Amino acid sequence: MKLGPVPATLTVSCIGAAALLAHRLVSVAVLAVLLLAVVLRAPAGRRWPYLLGAISSGLGIFLVWPLVTSQGTHVLWSGLTVPVLGRLDVTSEELRMSARSGLRLTSLALAFAAYALLVDHDRLLASVRLIRRSALMAVLATRLLPTLERDAHGFVEALRGRGVAVSRVRGHARLVSPLIASSLERSLRLAESMEARGFGRAGGTRAPRPPWTALDWSALASAGLLVVAGALWL
């Protein structure tokens, strides 16, 4: 049984917020693992760029933080003295801070990945009653990356059908121009379809929406409690 688009979006947002508010390293690590488990439910072919970006960004914070900060007294390693930066040393306090900050950044990236990969953005937009115009802009912006990803996959398959192999950075860089052109064409089609359907006019209709289930309400309540726990106890 799956969550609806609105409860799913609010749930992953709350988990990401709890990771930002949590103070203990173990708590942030558990939340990051929870979000990772959610992202792993997405198809393998689509999730790897998001996982690569989330893990590499968090790992970068973990590796750089101890070298550019000076905190703590329990020195684990002492290196050379660099102008402006001073002596490069690593303390146990810096390692804990860098690990917590890296896991927080990874958790936020994984929360966005779960939203981009698993949430039905069309149903999410249809479920919004208030601030409909702002919600439309937010949904269109956040679905840009998955849409470009699907277009790029289609271009690669079309080239393979013609006997042209797309490999390495240079080969994929050639897809930038057709991706930009297809994005502009899609934006024009979207604007024309919205105008033809009377978007923004009074008396508009919408498709019926399924009601929230007990799982939706329980997941949202649990996520809200997790935010409170992250701020007070975790």
C-alpha positions as CSV (number, residue, x, y, z in Angstrom):
1,M,0.0,0.0,0.0
2,K,1.5,3.4,-1.1
3,L,1.1,6.8,0.4
4,G,-0.7,9.5,-1.4
5,P,1.4,12.3,-3.0
6,V,0.7,14.9,-0.3
7,P,1.3,12.7,2.7
8,A,4.4,11.3,1.0
9,T,5.8,14.7,0.3
10,L,5.1,15.9,3.8
11,T,6.6,12.7,5.3
12,V,9.9,12.9,3.5
13,S,10.1,16.7,4.3
14,C,9.6,16.0,8.0
15,I,12.3,13.3,8.0
16,G,14.7,15.8,6.4
17,A,13.7,18.5,8.9
18,A,14.3,16.0,11.7
19,A,17.7,15.3,10.4
20,L,18.5,19.0,10.5
21,L,17.2,19.4,14.0
22,A,18.8,16.3,15.5
23,H,21.9,16.8,17.6
24,R,23.2,13.3,18.1
25,L,25.3,11.7,15.5
26,V,23.5,8.3,15.8
27,S,20.1,9.9,15.4
28,V,21.2,11.7,12.2
29,A,22.7,8.5,10.8
30,V,19.5,6.5,11.5
31,L,17.4,9.1,9.7
32,A,19.9,9.1,6.7
33,V,19.6,5.3,6.5
34,L,15.8,5.5,6.7
35,L,15.8,8.0,3.7
36,L,18.3,5.8,1.9
37,A,15.9,2.8,2.3
38,V,13.1,4.9,0.8
39,V,15.2,6.0,-2.2
40,L,16.3,2.4,-2.9
41,R,12.7,1.6,-3.7
42,A,13.1,3.6,-6.9
43,P,14.2,1.9,-10.1
44,A,18.0,1.3,-10.1
45,G,18.5,3.0,-13.5
46,R,17.0,6.3,-12.2
47,R,18.2,6.4,-8.6
48,W,22.0,6.2,-9.1
49,P,22.6,9.9,-10.1
50,Y,20.7,11.0,-7.0
51,L,22.5,8.5,-4.7
52,L,25.9,9.6,-6.2
53,G,25.1,13.2,-5.6
54,A,23.8,12.7,-2.1
55,I,26.7,10.5,-0.9
56,S,29.5,12.4,-2.6
57,S,28.3,15.7,-1.2
58,G,28.1,14.3,2.3
59,L,31.5,12.6,2.0
60,G,33.0,15.9,0.7
61,I,31.8,17.7,3.9
62,F,33.2,14.9,6.0
63,L,36.6,15.1,4.4
64,V,37.0,18.9,4.1
65,W,35.4,20.0,7.4
66,P,38.2,18.8,9.8
67,L,40.9,20.5,7.6
68,V,39.3,24.0,7.5
69,T,38.1,24.3,11.0
70,S,39.9,24.4,14.4
71,Q,37.8,22.9,17.1
72,G,38.4,20.6,20.0
73,T,41.5,19.6,22.0
74,H,41.8,15.8,21.4
75,V,44.2,15.9,18.4
76,L,44.2,12.7,16.4
77,W,46.5,13.8,13.6
78,S,48.7,16.9,13.1
79,G,50.0,17.9,9.7
80,L,51.7,20.8,8.0
81,T,51.2,24.5,8.6
82,V,49.4,26.2,5.6
83,P,49.3,30.0,5.2
84,V,45.9,31.5,6.1
85,L,44.5,28.1,7.2
86,G,47.1,27.5,9.8
87,R,48.1,24.1,11.0
88,L,46.2,21.2,9.5
89,D,45.1,18.9,12.3
90,V,42.2,16.6,12.9
91,T,40.5,16.3,16.3
92,S,37.9,13.9,17.5
93,E,35.5,16.8,18.0
94,E,36.0,17.9,14.4
95,L,35.3,14.4,13.1
96,R,32.0,14.2,15.0
97,M,31.0,17.6,13.7
98,S,32.0,16.8,10.1
99,A,30.2,13.5,10.3
100,R,27.0,15.1,11.6
101,S,27.1,17.9,9.0
102,G,27.8,15.5,6.2
103,L,25.0,13.2,7.2
104,R,22.6,16.2,7.5
105,L,23.4,17.2,3.9
106,T,23.1,13.6,2.7
107,S,19.7,13.3,4.4
108,L,18.4,16.5,2.7
109,A,19.6,15.3,-0.7
110,L,18.0,11.9,-0.1
111,A,14.8,13.5,0.9
112,F,14.7,15.4,-2.3
113,A,15.6,12.3,-4.2
114,A,12.7,10.4,-2.7
115,Y,10.4,13.3,-3.6
116,A,11.7,13.5,-7.2
117,L,11.7,9.7,-7.8
118,L,8.7,8.3,-6.0
119,V,6.1,11.1,-5.7
120,D,3.5,11.5,-8.5
121,H,3.9,15.3,-9.2
122,D,0.7,15.5,-11.3
123,R,-1.4,14.0,-8.5
124,L,0.4,16.3,-6.0
125,L,-0.5,19.4,-8.1
126,A,-4.1,18.2,-8.4
127,S,-4.4,17.8,-4.6
128,V,-3.4,21.4,-3.9
129,R,-6.3,23.7,-3.2
130,L,-4.6,26.8,-1.7
131,I,-1.8,28.8,-3.3
132,R,-2.5,26.8,-6.5
133,R,-0.3,29.1,-8.7
134,S,2.7,28.9,-6.3
135,A,2.2,25.1,-6.1
136,L,2.2,24.8,-9.8
137,M,5.6,26.7,-10.1
138,A,7.1,24.5,-7.3
139,V,6.0,21.3,-8.9
140,L,7.2,22.3,-12.4
141,A,10.5,23.3,-11.0
142,T,11.1,20.1,-8.9
143,R,10.1,17.8,-11.7
144,L,12.5,19.5,-14.2
145,L,15.4,17.1,-13.3
146,P,13.4,13.8,-13.7
147,T,11.9,15.1,-17.0
148,L,15.4,15.9,-18.4
149,E,16.5,12.5,-17.2
150,R,13.8,10.8,-19.2
151,D,14.5,12.9,-22.2
152,A,18.2,12.1,-22.1
153,H,17.4,8.4,-21.8
154,G,15.2,8.6,-24.9
155,F,17.9,10.4,-26.9
156,V,20.5,7.8,-25.9
157,E,18.1,5.0,-27.0
158,A,17.4,6.7,-30.3
159,L,21.1,7.1,-31.0
160,R,21.8,3.5,-30.1
161,G,19.1,2.5,-32.6
162,R,21.0,4.3,-35.3
163,G,24.3,2.7,-34.4
164,V,25.7,5.7,-32.5
165,A,27.1,4.8,-29.0
166,V,27.0,7.5,-26.3
167,S,29.7,7.1,-23.8
168,R,31.9,9.1,-21.5
169,V,31.6,12.8,-20.6
170,R,32.1,14.1,-24.1
171,G,29.5,11.9,-25.6
172,H,26.9,12.9,-23.0
173,A,27.8,16.6,-23.3
174,R,26.5,16.5,-26.8
175,L,23.0,15.9,-25.4
176,V,22.9,19.3,-23.8
177,S,21.8,21.1,-26.9
178,P,18.9,18.8,-27.8
179,L,17.8,18.7,-24.1
180,I,17.6,22.5,-24.0
181,A,15.6,22.6,-27.3
182,S,13.2,19.9,-26.1
183,S,12.7,21.8,-22.8
184,L,11.8,25.0,-24.6
185,E,9.4,23.2,-26.9
186,R,7.8,21.4,-23.9
187,S,7.4,24.7,-22.1
188,L,5.5,26.2,-25.1
189,R,3.3,23.1,-25.3
190,L,2.6,23.3,-21.6
191,A,1.7,27.0,-21.8
192,E,-0.6,26.4,-24.8
193,S,-2.4,23.5,-23.1
194,M,-2.9,25.5,-19.8
195,E,-4.3,28.3,-21.8
196,A,-6.6,26.0,-23.8
197,R,-7.9,24.4,-20.5
198,G,-8.6,27.8,-19.0
199,F,-6.0,27.7,-16.2
200,G,-6.6,30.5,-13.7
201,R,-10.2,31.2,-14.7
202,A,-13.0,31.2,-12.2
203,G,-15.2,28.1,-12.0
204,G,-12.6,25.6,-13.0
205,T,-13.1,21.9,-12.4
206,R,-10.8,19.2,-11.3
207,A,-10.7,15.4,-11.3
208,P,-11.9,13.6,-8.2
209,R,-9.2,12.7,-5.7
210,P,-9.0,9.6,-3.6
211,P,-9.4,10.2,0.1
212,W,-6.6,9.9,2.6
213,T,-6.2,6.5,4.1
214,A,-5.3,5.5,7.6
215,L,-1.8,4.8,6.4
216,D,-1.5,8.4,5.1
217,W,-2.6,9.9,8.4
218,S,-0.5,7.6,10.5
219,A,2.6,8.3,8.4
220,L,2.1,12.1,8.6
221,A,1.5,11.9,12.3
222,S,4.7,9.8,12.8
223,A,6.7,12.2,10.7
224,G,5.4,15.2,12.7
225,L,6.4,13.5,16.0
226,L,9.8,12.8,14.5
227,V,10.4,16.5,13.9
228,V,9.5,17.3,17.5
229,A,11.7,14.5,18.7
230,G,14.5,15.7,16.6
231,A,14.3,19.2,18.0
232,L,13.9,18.1,21.7
233,W,15.5,14.7,22.3
234,L,17.4,13.3,19.3
